[in-house]
């Protein structure tokens, strides 16, 4: 079994040198754990929300590289592992997360990464969380050939935005708004959750049964920033 990160735009593939004891998967409000060491039964989770995967692990120093838990052909210096993962996170790079011998094969970004040196062997313990990178199919009103909900009032919009709100403009997407105003693209699910009532109500006003988890937004919507 291997855990690999494959950059979507090309680049060096990263294989985790040592397997974690467990991988935690989150689908909306549903959680499941996958026992990696014993390779027990893995059940397919249900749910269509944004998935998250996380685990705690160790990058072993050179004096520990031949331990049974370490995949010798994938071993790298712990600092090199940290630098590669931090680089992926800093660039908000889309990665294909693959856990061989399981069903996990998902496009993700690194939502959080916390490394720390431990012990006298040069080991680095870490915690890491991945958020699923789901494509957002967003259409503006010109593409849909419909009018805006209401004429935009620039003065009122500026006043509202001064209170931590944002007025959706033509061509906006939740991921783009989150990247510019909420600390990063990976925070778009938080932006959606904070404004779900407004987004869903607006979608229904435009004849949609739902916004498809924020895939549909319209100019004129006022979103509370997170």
C-alpha positions in Angstrom: 0.0 0.0 0.0 1.3 3.5 -0.9 0.0 7.0 -0.3 0.9 9.3 -3.2 0.4 13.0 -4.1 0.5 13.6 -7.9 0.6 17.3 -8.9 -2.2 18.1 -11.4 0.0 20.4 -13.5 3.0 18.2 -13.5 6.0 18.0 -11.2 7.6 15.6 -8.7 5.3 12.9 -7.3 5.4 12.7 -3.5 5.2 9.3 -1.8 4.8 9.2 1.9 7.8 7.2 3.3 5.8 5.7 6.2 2.1 4.8 6.4 0.0 6.4 9.2 -1.9 4.2 11.5 -5.3 5.6 10.3 -6.7 7.9 7.7 -9.8 9.8 8.7 -12.3 10.7 6.0 -15.0 13.3 6.4 -18.0 13.5 4.1 -20.3 16.4 5.1 -21.4 15.4 8.6 -20.4 11.7 8.2 -17.0 10.4 9.4 -15.3 7.2 8.7 -11.9 5.8 9.7 -9.7 3.5 7.6 -7.4 1.1 9.4 -4.3 1.2 7.3 -1.9 -0.9 9.4 -4.1 -4.0 9.5 -5.7 -3.3 6.1 -9.1 -4.2 7.4 -12.4 -3.8 5.6 -12.9 -0.3 4.0 -16.5 0.7 3.5 -17.6 3.1 0.8 -18.8 6.3 2.5 -22.0 8.1 1.4 -22.5 11.8 0.8 -21.8 14.4 -1.9 -20.4 17.2 0.2 -16.7 18.3 0.1 -14.6 15.5 1.4 -11.7 15.9 3.8 -8.9 13.4 4.6 -6.5 13.7 7.5 -4.0 11.7 9.5 -1.0 12.0 11.9 2.3 10.5 10.8 6.1 10.6 11.1 8.9 11.4 8.7 11.8 9.2 10.0 15.4 10.5 10.2 18.3 8.8 8.4 19.1 6.5 11.3 15.6 5.1 11.2 15.2 4.8 7.5 15.6 1.0 7.5 12.9 0.4 10.2 10.2 -2.0 9.0 7.5 0.7 8.9 9.5 2.8 6.5 9.3 2.3 2.7 13.0 2.4 1.9 12.5 3.2 -1.8 10.3 6.3 -0.9 12.4 7.6 2.0 13.5 11.2 1.9 15.1 13.4 4.5 12.4 14.7 6.8 13.2 18.3 6.1 12.8 17.6 2.3 9.4 16.1 3.0 8.3 19.1 5.0 9.5 21.5 2.3 7.7 19.7 -0.5 4.4 19.5 1.3 4.7 23.1 2.5 5.4 24.2 -1.1 2.2 22.4 -2.3 0.1 24.1 0.4 1.6 27.6 -0.1 0.9 27.4 -3.9 -2.7 26.0 -3.2 -1.7 23.3 -5.7 -4.2 20.8 -6.8 -3.0 17.2 -6.1 -4.3 13.8 -6.9 -4.3 11.9 -3.5 -4.1 8.2 -4.1 -4.1 5.5 -1.4 -3.4 2.3 -3.3 -5.4 -0.8 -2.4 -8.3 1.4 -1.3 -10.9 3.5 -3.2 -9.3 6.8 -2.3 -8.3 8.6 -5.5 -9.4 12.2 -5.1 -8.2 15.6 -6.3 -7.4 17.7 -3.2 -5.5 20.7 -1.9 -3.6 20.8 1.4 -5.9 22.5 3.9 -3.5 22.3 6.9 0.0 20.9 7.6 1.6 21.0 11.0 5.2 19.5 11.3 7.3 19.4 14.4 10.7 17.8 15.2 10.7 15.1 17.9 13.3 12.8 19.6 17.0 12.4 19.0 16.8 10.6 15.7 15.9 13.5 13.4 12.3 12.4 13.2 9.5 14.9 12.4 6.0 14.2 13.5 3.2 15.9 11.5 -0.5 16.3 11.1 -2.0 16.9 7.7 -5.5 17.6 6.3 -6.6 17.6 2.7 -9.8 19.2 1.3 -11.4 17.8 -1.9 -10.9 20.0 -4.9 -14.4 19.9 -6.6 -15.0 21.7 -9.9 -17.4 24.6 -9.6 -19.6 25.1 -12.5 -20.7 28.7 -12.1 -22.8 30.6 -14.6 -23.4 34.3 -14.7 -26.7 35.9 -15.7 -25.5 36.8 -19.2 -24.8 33.1 -19.9 -28.2 32.1 -18.6 -29.9 34.9 -20.5 -31.7 36.1 -17.4 -31.8 39.4 -15.6 -30.1 40.1 -12.2 -32.2 39.7 -9.1 -32.2 43.5 -8.7 -30.3 46.5 -10.1 -27.0 46.8 -8.3 -26.7 49.7 -6.0 -23.0 50.5 -5.7 -23.5 52.8 -2.7 -25.4 50.3 -0.6 -23.0 47.5 -1.6 -20.0 49.4 -0.4 -21.7 50.1 2.9 -22.5 46.5 3.4 -19.1 45.3 2.4 -17.6 47.6 5.0 -19.4 45.4 7.6 -17.7 42.2 6.4 -20.0 41.5 3.5 -19.4 41.0 -0.2 -21.7 41.6 -3.1 -21.5 39.0 -5.8 -20.4 40.4 -9.2 -20.8 38.9 -12.7 -18.3 36.1 -13.2 -17.6 35.6 -9.5 -17.3 32.1 -8.0 -17.2 31.0 -4.3 -13.7 29.8 -4.7 -12.5 33.0 -6.2 -14.2 35.1 -3.5 -12.7 32.8 -0.8 -9.3 33.1 -2.3 -9.4 36.9 -2.4 -11.4 37.7 0.8 -11.4 34.6 3.1 -7.8 33.4 3.3 -7.6 30.9 0.5 -9.5 28.9 -2.1 -9.9 25.9 0.3 -12.2 28.1 2.5 -15.0 28.2 -0.1 -17.0 25.5 1.8 -16.9 27.7 4.9 -18.1 30.7 2.8 -21.0 28.5 1.5 -22.0 27.2 4.9 -22.1 30.7 6.3 -24.4 31.9 3.5 -26.3 28.7 2.7 -29.7 30.2 3.4 -29.1 33.2 1.1 -27.5 31.1 -1.7 -30.3 28.5 -1.6 -33.1 31.1 -1.5 -31.6 32.9 -4.4 -31.2 29.7 -6.4 -34.9 28.8 -5.9 -35.8 32.4 -6.9 -34.1 31.6 -10.3 -36.0 28.4 -10.7 -33.4 26.0 -9.4 -34.2 23.2 -6.9 -30.9 24.0 -5.1 -27.6 25.9 -5.7 -25.8 22.5 -6.0 -23.7 23.3 -3.0 -22.8 26.8 -4.2 -22.3 26.0 -7.9 -25.0 28.6 -8.7 -24.6 32.2 -7.5 -25.9 35.4 -9.0 -24.8 39.0 -9.1 -26.4 41.0 -6.4 -26.3 38.4 -3.7 -24.7 39.7 -0.5 -22.5 37.2 1.2 -21.1 37.4 4.8 -17.4 36.9 4.6 -15.7 34.3 6.9 
